[in-house]
Amino acid sequence: MPIDNYGIYKINVYPKSKKSSYFTFCTPEDRTAIDSYLEHWERFGEHLKEDSPVFRTDYNAHGEPLRPGKPCSRVAVMRSMDGLLKDIGLRGTNPELESQRFNRSEIMRCHGFRKFFETNAFKAGMDHIYIRRLLGQKSGLEDAYLKLKEEELLEGDSKHVGFIGIIDQLTINEENRLKRKVQEYKIKADKVDEALQEIAQLKKNLGL
């Protein structure tokens, strides 16, 4: 679900599960990548609907007409991640390990994203309870008694940092941080202009 005033998406995880369902958010950088990816499918004739899969099976762009998207299997996602980790040099190719069904690596396939989020959210000042909620981690009595609204997890309050407050720490591309800085400076400049106008009007009223 888009949250346009912050340029992000709210993501419902395991929405059909009563026990495991939770929601989290993505950064503006992520949303830009997702939107670009979906626009790619639309250019080749995909009619996106609310239930259209984000990660769909591949197709032949110059072959048969594009059929309705089917979600990638868990195995297909794992293989894609394995290939990506090798292509960018974070994992080497070890024939002996490749022949084993289960193996461990220093560079984790997908769980590393969760560790990246937790580490950087903590560095940005987010409370552990907020982190656990956005990661979908259950914590017994805490979940039963402590109720946090979506707005609190998103924006935080005077004592707690919400998701909006950790976006810079989660952003990879420096361009996104610079854009946020420009926006902050623009807001400050507008406030200064307003204050100067008020002072000028006050002086005029006092005949100074």
Secondary structure, 3 states (H helix, E strand, C coil): CEECCCCEEEEEECCCCCCCCEEEECCHHHHHHHHHHHHHHHHCCCCCCCCCCCCECCCCCCCCCCCCCCECCHHHHHHHHHHHHHHCCCCCCCHHHHCCCCCCCCCCCCHHHHHHHHHHHHHCCCCHHHHHHHHCCCCCHHHHHCCCCHHHHHHECCCCECHHHHHHHHCCCHHHHHHHHHHHHHHHHHHHHHHHHHHHHHHHHHCC
